[in-house]
Structures are given as structure tokens and as C-alpha cells.
Amino acid sequence: MTSVLVAGGATGIGRACVRALRADSVDVYLADLNVDAASEAAREDLPGRVAIGRHDLAEPDAPRDAVAAALAAFGRLDGVIVTAGLHVVAPVEEYALPDWDRTMAVNVRAPFLFAQAAAAPLAQTGGSIVLTGSTAAFRGSRGTFAYAASKGALVSLTRSLAVELGPRGVRVNCVCPGWIDTPFNDPYWSMQPDPEGALAQVVSRIPVGRQGEPVDVAGLIVFLVGPGAAYLTGQSIIVDGGLLSA
Ligand SMILES: NC(=O)c1ccc[n+]([C@@H]2O[C@H](COP(=O)([O-])OP(=O)(O)OC[C@H]3O[C@@H](n4cnc5c(N)ncnc54)[C@H](O)[C@@H]3O)[C@@H](O)[C@H]2O)c1
């Protein structure tokens, strides 16, 4: 494995994937909307090379452009990791159509378009795709409509892509994180009247007794994208410190 595209690698789980891959001398194309954070990630002194590009994954052409840019940068593609995601919370009657549409575009359509654009180059290298779902695919919560629906759709999409692309030598898997300490949840914590109390309540429901760190999820993603997972495809693996088991 020498060259991987990480879509959403500027912060959080994606950034931890970029770091782990580059530490292992893998070249990374980092596609993200947040070029400041992506540039910061790119400045980390690690053996793998990195190229960054600004891509808004809500735009239908963005996945194809990102795949083309990754191929132009490194000449081959061994993996595509999609961690970019959008979460809008609102009461059911107030849930705005543009928020529904953008969430679906970023969280489900873009991963599908990545698979469409990357299938041929990944088939050449025996490469692999890893998508990022959520425990929200398996349990409901208030105000989480488009997000939960999109993450549930990713679990189904993963299976169909795995069936279609398996015979071409391309594996497709999905990781479903629980509560991970990244900027993703900042809007949620800032909405809470007592953020520290709310965090303590969340943590009390997690059997391992803490939120996950980005690296806890990145370890699984990097394993899934690589040759150690050669017989693993179509799976959605929950990484939640035991939350859904409790
Ligand atoms: N943090 C959690 O608790 C948690 C829990 C379950 C699932 N997840 C999922 O994990 C994934 C990664 O989340 P994270 O926690 O690392 O969050 P994060 O906010 O740190 O990272 C998300 C990245 O995606 C990028 N991004 C967002 N919209 C984009 C767009 N339209 N185009 C291009 N890039 C875009 C952001 O700039 C950012 O770099 C998401 O799909 C999220 O749904 C996170």
C-alpha cells in the first residue's frame, strides 16, 4: 500500500488516519473543505508524502476531481478513506430541506461517487475503500434525522459496493464510531446548558469509561484499508467503547 486518498482528513478521525498512514510511509492525498487545517496536517514531519486539495464533497464533481488529483499526485491509488461528514440537529418540524439535502450529499452521495470514480484505479492495485458510518445508524436520538438516515444508508451502501466490487478485487468496509473526542461534537456540547455534566453523563454510559480518541478509530480504518484485512469486505464495524453493547 503506497498511496491513499483521505476525504475529510483535515481534522479529527481523518487527520489521525493521515498521520498513521504517513508514519507508515504511505503517500496521502488529503481532500477537504478546510484547507487551513489540511495545511496544518500536511506540515507534520512524517515519512509519507502528502498533497492537499480543496474539495467540497457536497458538489457532485468533487469526488471525481479528488480521485483524479490523487492519481496525478502519486500515480496510483491503493485506498480511499472517506471520513468527511455533516451533522445537523433540529426538531422534526424545523428540520430544513437544504440541511437534509446537504447532509445526504456529503454523507451518502459523496461516498458512492468516490466508489464510482475510484473503482477502476483501485481494481488495478487490489485496493480498498473504507467509509465512516456511526452508531447513529443503529440507534435513534432526538433531532438526528438526516444524519441517522445517511449513516444507516452507508451500512447498506457498503454491502452493495462490496458485492459489486469484490470480483474486481476491491474491498469495501465501513467503520461506525461512537462518541469520539473531535471538533465534530463541539456544536452538541456548546448547546448543552451544563457541558461538563452532559459529558459525564455520556461517559457513564460507555463501558470502557471514556470517549474515544481519533486514533482509536483510525487504527481500525488503517487496518481495514490495508492488506491485513484482505478477506474482510461488506462489513460495518462498531468502534464505540462498548456503548451499543450496554
Ligand atoms: N466524532 C464523533 O463522535 C463521531 C461519531 C460517529 C461518527 N462520526 C463520523 O466520523 C467522521 C469523521 O468525523 P470527525 O469526528 O473526525 O469530525 P471532524 O469534524 O473532526 O472531521 C470531519 C472532516 O470532514 C471535513 N468536511 C466536512 N464537510 C465537508 C465537505 N462538504 N467537503 C469536504 N470536507 C468536509 C471537515 O472539514 C473535517 O476535516 C464523520 O463522518 C462523522 O459522521 C464521528
The ligand as an SDF file (V2000), in Angstrom:
LIG
                    3D

 44 48  0  0  0  0  0  0  0  0999 V2000
  -16.7820   12.4190   16.4750 N   0  0  0  0  0  0  0  0  0  0  0  0
  -17.7640   11.5570   16.7420 C   0  0  0  0  0  0  0  0  0  0  0  0
  -18.2210   11.4180   17.8920 O   0  0  0  0  0  0  0  0  0  0  0  0
  -18.3310   10.7140   15.6340 C   0  0  0  0  0  0  0  0  0  0  0  0
  -19.2440    9.7220   15.9850 C   0  0  0  0  0  0  0  0  0  0  0  0
  -19.7730    8.9300   14.9790 C   0  0  0  0  0  0  0  0  0  0  0  0
  -19.4140    9.1180   13.6720 C   0  0  0  0  0  0  0  0  0  0  0  0
  -18.5240   10.1070   13.3620 N   0  0  0  0  0  0  0  0  0  0  0  0
  -18.1970   10.2700   11.9500 C   0  0  0  0  0  0  0  0  0  0  0  0
  -16.8100   10.3070   11.7870 O   0  0  0  0  0  0  0  0  0  0  0  0
  -16.4900   11.0730   10.6220 C   0  0  0  0  0  0  0  0  0  0  0  0
  -15.3410   12.0000   10.9420 C   0  0  0  0  0  0  0  0  0  0  0  0
  -15.7760   12.8580   11.9410 O   0  0  0  0  0  0  0  0  0  0  0  0
  -14.7760   13.5560   12.9670 P   0  0  0  0  0  0  0  0  0  0  0  0
  -15.3060   13.2720   14.3130 O   0  0  0  0  0  0  0  0  0  0  0  0
  -13.3790   13.2350   12.6440 O   0  0  0  0  0  0  0  0  0  0  0  0
  -15.1570   15.0680   12.6380 O   0  0  0  0  0  0  0  0  0  0  0  0
  -14.2870   16.3190   12.1700 P   0  0  0  0  0  0  0  0  0  0  0  0
  -15.2600   17.4360   12.1290 O   0  0  0  0  0  0  0  0  0  0  0  0
  -13.0710   16.4540   13.0260 O   0  0  0  0  0  0  0  0  0  0  0  0
  -13.8220   15.9110   10.7000 O   0  0  0  0  0  0  0  0  0  0  0  0
  -14.6490   15.9840    9.5830 C   0  0  0  0  0  0  0  0  0  0  0  0
  -13.8260   16.4620    8.4130 C   0  0  0  0  0  0  0  0  0  0  0  0
  -14.6690   16.4770    7.2600 O   0  0  0  0  0  0  0  0  0  0  0  0
  -14.4840   17.7090    6.5780 C   0  0  0  0  0  0  0  0  0  0  0  0
  -15.6890   18.0540    5.8420 N   0  0  0  0  0  0  0  0  0  0  0  0
  -16.9170   18.3090    6.3330 C   0  0  0  0  0  0  0  0  0  0  0  0
  -17.7660   18.6390    5.3370 N   0  0  0  0  0  0  0  0  0  0  0  0
  -17.0450   18.5710    4.1880 C   0  0  0  0  0  0  0  0  0  0  0  0
  -17.3480   18.8050    2.8200 C   0  0  0  0  0  0  0  0  0  0  0  0
  -18.5690   19.2040    2.4390 N   0  0  0  0  0  0  0  0  0  0  0  0
  -16.3680   18.6400    1.9120 N   0  0  0  0  0  0  0  0  0  0  0  0
  -15.1190   18.2750    2.2880 C   0  0  0  0  0  0  0  0  0  0  0  0
  -14.7720   18.0540    3.5640 N   0  0  0  0  0  0  0  0  0  0  0  0
  -15.7240   18.2010    4.5070 C   0  0  0  0  0  0  0  0  0  0  0  0
  -14.1910   18.7160    7.6980 C   0  0  0  0  0  0  0  0  0  0  0  0
  -13.5530   19.8870    7.1880 O   0  0  0  0  0  0  0  0  0  0  0  0
  -13.2940   17.8880    8.6040 C   0  0  0  0  0  0  0  0  0  0  0  0
  -11.9470   17.9500    8.2170 O   0  0  0  0  0  0  0  0  0  0  0  0
  -17.7930   11.7490   10.1860 C   0  0  0  0  0  0  0  0  0  0  0  0
  -18.3050   11.0810    9.0620 O   0  0  0  0  0  0  0  0  0  0  0  0
  -18.7200   11.5640   11.3810 C   0  0  0  0  0  0  0  0  0  0  0  0
  -20.0600   11.4640   10.9870 O   0  0  0  0  0  0  0  0  0  0  0  0
  -17.9670   10.9080   14.2970 C   0  0  0  0  0  0  0  0  0  0  0  0
  1  2  1  0
  2  3  2  0
  2  4  1  0
  4  5  1  0
  4 44  2  0
  5  6  2  0
  6  7  1  0
  7  8  2  0
  8  9  1  0
  8 44  1  0
  9 10  1  0
  9 42  1  0
 10 11  1  0
 11 12  1  0
 11 40  1  0
 12 13  1  0
 13 14  1  0
 14 15  2  0
 14 16  1  0
 14 17  1  0
 17 18  1  0
 18 19  2  0
 18 20  1  0
 18 21  1  0
 21 22  1  0
 22 23  1  0
 23 24  1  0
 23 38  1  0
 24 25  1  0
 25 26  1  0
 25 36  1  0
 26 27  1  0
 26 35  1  0
 27 28  2  0
 28 29  1  0
 29 30  1  0
 29 35  2  0
 30 31  1  0
 30 32  2  0
 32 33  1  0
 33 34  2  0
 34 35  1  0
 36 37  1  0
 36 38  1  0
 38 39  1  0
 40 41  1  0
 40 42  1  0
 42 43  1  0
M  CHG  2   8   1  16  -1
M  END
$$$$
